Amino acid sequence: QRERVAARPGLRQRVGADALRRERRQEACLEIAARPAEQGSDELVTLAQGSLTSLEHTTTGTALVVELEDGRRFLRLDGLETSSGPDLRVILTDRPLSDDWDVWDDGELVDLGPLKGNIGSSNYEIPPSVDLGDFVTAVIWCRRFSVGFGVAPLESPA
C-alpha cells in the first residue's frame, strides 16, 4: 500500500487533507459541549462532567463526556491548563475522587491516549466497548512517574 501512495504523490496530500477536515468538523461539533445548554445542539449529549482539580501539578479546566448523534463518545478536556510532563496520558478510572497522586492506576482504567496539549481544549474518543458506568474519574496521568497531574469526577449533569 505504501508503494501505491508513492506512485500517486497527490493521494497522500488529499488523504491527509480529508482526515484534517474530518478532525476539524469533529472538533467543532464537540466544542458545542462547552457552551451553555441554550446554545447546545440536539446532535450532542453531555453524559457526565466535572471540574479538573490539581494533584501533583496545578491543573484547571473541565472534563466532559459527550455522545454524538452517531453514538460515538468522547472525553473532552475543555479549558485545560496544566504543566507539561513526560508521557502524560488521559485515562478513565474506577477509582473515586481522591487527593492521592499515585492511586490512579491501582484499579480498572482505560487509557484514551497521550495528552494532546497541556493548555487548551482537546477530545479523546472513548472505545465503544467501554461501559461508562464502570468509570467515575478522568485523570491526567504521568505514566513515567506514576502520578496524577489533575483529576475530575465524572458526574451526571444537573
C-alpha positions in Angstrom: 0.0 0.0 0.0 2.9 2.3 0.7 4.1 1.8 -2.9 0.7 2.8 -4.2 0.9 6.1 -2.3 4.3 6.7 -3.6 3.1 6.1 -7.2 0.4 8.7 -6.7 2.1 11.6 -4.8 -1.1 13.7 -4.7 -3.0 11.0 -2.9 -1.1 11.3 0.3 -1.8 15.0 0.5 -5.5 14.5 -0.4 -5.9 11.8 2.2 -4.2 13.9 4.8 -6.3 16.9 4.0 -9.5 14.8 4.2 -8.5 13.5 7.6 -7.7 17.0 8.8 -11.1 18.3 7.6 -12.9 15.4 9.4 -11.0 16.1 12.6 -11.8 19.8 12.4 -15.6 19.1 11.8 -15.4 16.7 14.8 -13.7 19.3 17.0 -16.2 22.0 16.0 -19.1 19.6 16.9 -17.5 18.7 20.2 -16.9 22.4 21.1 -20.7 22.7 21.4 -20.4 20.7 24.7 -18.6 23.6 26.4 -21.4 26.1 25.6 -24.3 26.8 27.8 -27.3 24.5 27.3 -29.4 27.1 25.5 -26.7 27.3 22.8 -26.3 23.5 22.6 -27.3 21.1 19.9 -29.6 18.1 19.6 -26.6 16.4 17.9 -24.6 16.2 21.2 -25.5 15.0 24.6 -23.4 15.6 27.7 -23.4 12.3 29.7 -21.1 13.4 32.5 -18.9 16.3 33.6 -16.6 17.5 36.3 -14.1 20.2 37.2 -10.4 19.3 37.0 -8.5 19.8 40.2 -4.8 19.7 41.0 -2.8 16.7 42.1 0.9 16.7 41.6 0.8 19.8 39.4 -1.6 22.8 39.3 -4.4 21.8 36.9 -7.7 23.5 36.0 -10.4 23.0 33.4 -13.4 20.9 32.8 -13.8 17.2 31.8 -17.0 16.3 29.8 -18.1 13.0 28.5 -20.2 13.7 25.4 -22.1 11.5 22.9 -22.6 12.4 19.3 -25.8 11.6 17.4 -24.0 8.7 15.7 -23.3 7.1 19.2 -19.6 7.8 19.4 -18.5 9.1 22.8 -15.6 11.4 23.7 -13.9 12.8 26.8 -13.4 16.5 26.2 -10.9 18.4 28.3 -12.1 22.0 28.0 -10.1 25.0 29.0 -7.3 22.8 30.3 -4.3 24.3 32.0 -1.6 22.1 33.5 2.1 21.6 33.4 3.9 19.7 30.6 5.5 16.5 31.6 6.9 13.2 30.2 4.5 10.6 29.0 1.2 12.3 30.1 -1.8 10.2 29.4 -5.6 10.7 29.6 -7.3 7.9 31.5 -10.7 7.0 32.8 -10.6 5.0 36.1 -12.9 3.3 38.5 -11.1 5.0 41.4 -13.2 7.6 43.3 -12.1 11.2 43.6 -9.1 11.5 45.9 -6.2 13.8 46.6 -3.7 11.0 46.3 -1.2 11.4 43.5 -0.4 7.7 42.9 -3.6 5.6 43.2 -5.0 6.2 39.7 -3.6 3.0 38.1 -4.5 0.8 41.1 -7.9 -0.3 39.7 -9.5 -0.6 36.4 -8.6 2.0 33.8 -9.0 2.9 30.2 -6.1 4.7 28.5 -7.5 7.2 26.0 -4.1 8.1 24.7 -1.4 10.8 25.1 -2.4 14.3 26.3 -2.7 16.3 23.2 -1.7 19.6 24.8 -1.3 21.0 28.3 -3.2 24.2 27.5 -6.5 24.5 25.7 -9.2 22.0 24.7 -8.9 18.5 23.2 -11.0 15.4 22.6 -10.4 11.8 23.2 -12.6 9.1 21.7 -13.9 6.5 24.2 -13.9 3.0 22.7 -17.5 1.6 22.2 -16.7 -1.4 24.4 -16.2 0.9 27.5 -19.1 0.8 30.0 -19.1 4.3 31.3 -20.9 3.1 34.4 -17.7 1.4 35.5 -15.5 4.6 35.3 -16.1 7.5 37.6 -13.0 9.7 37.2 -10.9 11.3 34.4 -7.2 11.7 35.2 -4.2 13.4 33.5 -1.7 10.7 34.4 2.1 10.8 34.2 2.9 7.2 33.3 6.6 7.7 33.6 6.5 8.7 37.3 3.1 7.1 38.2 1.5 10.3 39.4 -1.7 12.2 38.5 -1.3 15.8 37.4 -5.1 16.6 37.6 -8.3 14.7 38.2 -12.1 15.3 37.6 -15.0 13.4 38.9 -17.4 12.4 36.1 -20.9 13.1 37.4 -24.2 13.3 35.5 -25.0 17.0 34.6 -27.6 18.6 36.8 
